Amino acid sequence: MTTDSAREAPLGRRERHKRLAKQRLYDSALELFTDRGYENTTIEDIAERADVARGTFFNHFRRKEDLVSMWGEKRRQYLTEEIISTRPDTSIIADLENCMTALGKMNDSAWTQTRTMLLAWVKAGRPLLEEPYAADIFARIIETGIERGEVTGTLDSHRVGNLLRDAYLGTLYRWTHFENPPAPLADELIAVLHLILEGVLPRAVVAA
């Protein structure tokens, strides 16, 4: 049986050095992608900026696209931790707003990098290849709302989760056209969220 103390045992020197080298390569890559563009940065450039041999790069990554995947994974971790730490758990609307706010903060905190990496993420085919983690988070919130009776019980939570993820990504793609966005991304995401929740047509028209 694995104990908590065993799981949290300190890393050995070799493992620490490996992790530090991988993080240095990742940080160097993002700096170069932001300065020069993803396509104009080579593996040799990244290794040189990280002050390691070219072969060291391949000890941690198979190809340049893997750095894009790591970027996506770090965003997934950030979003999950942010939702857990700040989720008010008071109403379905508050929970969804909190998720949209976290997504907005995640992108706004490093806007130039976000614009660069989002383009690389799309070119690497990651929207099709990676699991739609934001959709899963939204779906879990909707499921909680169904359990509380705040959301129509006949709704498919996964379909709603995908709808909200699509709204988030569509807004993010549109927002990346701005070098200096006119407003925080979170504000626009919450406005789009309420548009989805409240609908476009008057209820009388929908019921007709």
Secondary structure, DSSP 8 states (H G I E B T S, - for coil): ---HHHHT----HHHHHHHHHHHHHHHHHHHHHHHH-STT--HHHHHHHHTS-HHHHHHH-SSTHHHHHHHHHHHHHHHHHHHHHH---S-HHHHHHHHHHHHHHHHHTTHHHHHHHHHHHHHTTHHHHS--HHHHHHHHHHHHHHHHTSS-TTS-HHHHHHHHHHHHHHHHHHHTT-SS-SS-HHHHHHHHHHHHHH-SS-HHHHH-
